[in-house]
Amino acid sequence: MITSRENRWLKRFRAALSGERSDDGIVGVEGVRLVEAALGSGLPVEALLVSESGARHLSRVAPVLASAVPVLRTSDKLFASAADTQTPQGIAALVRPRQATIENLMTETALLVVLVGVQDPGNVGTIVRAAEAFGATGAATCLADGSGTADPFGPKALRASAGSALRLPIVHGISPTILLAQLRMFRVKVYAAVAAAVEVAEESKNQTSDAASSLLRPWDIDWKIPAAILIGNEGSGLPANLVRATDARVYIPQAAATARVGIESLNAAMAASVLLYEAMRQRNIARQQHS
């Protein structure tokens, strides 16, 4: 029973649940759904913390709670002092995410989503959730012009991913240059997600016909072969030099605007979801045809 704010375990939970990454990579997850996902993920869990009112959730997580995981108890007040949410559910865990590499994600049908300077934790978590739902083999996060991608294991991103970040292999903080070199080595086709066709029309006018033809719609791409999708910053998109280094650009056609001011482009998470769904659709058809 933890009865002091200065208890070392409570301090560890407080730091982890606030998004502070420790040297050993431990992150904090809070809430019964995320704790259940962490315990069922097969990842190392260092400890479980429950408050007086949160103890009611122990029966739900019991089937996936290993006997070796210490269960720490504290008061509702002390738990709230460590929690990141305004209305905590009274249950949290310390978990060590897997350390993935690009090599880990390469399979015969690799599908990778790469987040380049995506700064909103909600977008990051939603993209990771979509990646798992639509069969991606993993995700990677990169810097973009000095701006990093939000930590997929941060509190808000973890909640937005609904636990997917604990199951999907993620390479965090890799250099775009190194990433592209590795993808080339593994013969992965790399596509840059860009804004709708109207936004790149002027650029295409000044391109050669070969370059202009590299602007593709989602269904123009053969997603059945190993592929990676680059998703850029919410405001500025992908850096121009990175776009030029990809195999092709892909855009999502939109309905003609009926108002004077139409939709500029889709939200980063929405765009990633559409592209990942098309990849899954094509791959499912291919599997059905071969079965």
Disulfide bonds with the S-S distance in Angstrom:
none
